[in-house]
Amino acid sequence: MSKYKARYDKDGKAYEWQDGTLVWVRPDLRAPDDAAGHSAAIFGDNTRFVSPIDGTVVEGRAAMREHCRRHDVIPNQELQGLKPRTFGGGVTVSKQESEVRKRIMHQVLDQRHHNKLN
């Protein structure tokens, strides 16, 4: 069964998707084709959101660039397609070894807590 999705605006149906592919755009929303077969690309502005870093409202591309520059961060959209980082070099630990490590950690924490009380 194919998946169908449509988006409507104040003037009626604007877009149709079939199985995740855009299959129809209302004529008044299409960009005109030029002679070489290319058309202009029009990107909407970024949606407004509240920054989890400083709590400010970030609205628009320019504000997003400024927010990223100010906090030295990268928008997560730019990270798409990168291979996820693995920690520990992909080393697997047996269940027995994991239990030994947990027991040692608990002993260390108990000892630290005991030393704090004295």
DAQUIWO-V773076 format. One record per residue. N is the residue number from 1. RES is the residue in one small letter. D_FIRST is the distance of its C-alpha to the first C-alpha in Angstrom with 1 decimal. Layout:
BEGIN
n res d_first
N RES D_FIRST
N RES D_FIRST
END
This chain:
BEGIN
n res d_first
1 m 0.0
2 s 3.8
3 k 6.6
4 y 9.5
5 k 13.1
6 a 16.4
7 r 19.9
8 y 22.8
9 d 26.5
10 k 29.7
11 d 29.3
12 g 25.7
13 k 22.4
14 a 23.2
15 y 20.1
16 e 16.4
17 w 14.0
18 q 10.7
19 d 9.4
20 g 12.9
21 t 14.8
22 l 17.2
23 v 16.7
24 w 19.3
25 v 22.5
26 r 24.9
27 p 28.0
28 d 30.5
29 l 28.8
30 r 28.7
31 a 31.5
32 p 33.7
33 d 33.6
34 d 36.9
35 a 38.6
36 a 37.4
37 g 33.7
38 h 33.4
39 s 32.8
40 a 33.9
41 a 31.8
42 i 32.0
43 f 31.2
44 g 31.2
45 d 33.7
46 n 33.0
47 t 32.2
48 r 35.2
49 f 35.5
50 v 38.3
51 s 39.6
52 p 39.6
53 i 42.7
54 d 45.1
55 g 43.4
56 t 43.7
57 v 41.2
58 v 39.8
59 e 38.6
60 g 37.8
61 r 38.0
62 a 41.8
63 a 42.0
64 m 39.4
65 r 41.5
66 e 44.7
67 h 43.2
68 c 42.2
69 r 45.6
70 r 47.5
71 h 45.8
72 d 45.4
73 v 41.6
74 i 38.6
75 p 35.4
76 n 32.6
77 q 30.4
78 e 33.0
79 l 32.4
80 q 28.8
81 g 28.5
82 l 31.7
83 k 31.9
84 p 32.4
85 r 36.0
86 t 37.0
87 f 40.1
88 g 42.7
89 g 41.9
90 g 39.2
91 v 41.9
92 t 40.8
93 v 43.3
94 s 43.7
95 k 43.5
96 q 47.3
97 e 48.0
98 s 45.7
99 e 47.7
100 v 51.0
101 r 50.0
102 k 49.0
103 r 52.3
104 i 54.3
105 m 52.5
106 h 53.4
107 q 57.0
108 v 57.3
109 l 55.9
110 d 58.2
111 q 61.1
112 r 60.5
113 h 60.2
114 h 63.4
115 n 65.2
116 k 64.3
117 l 65.8
118 n 69.1
END
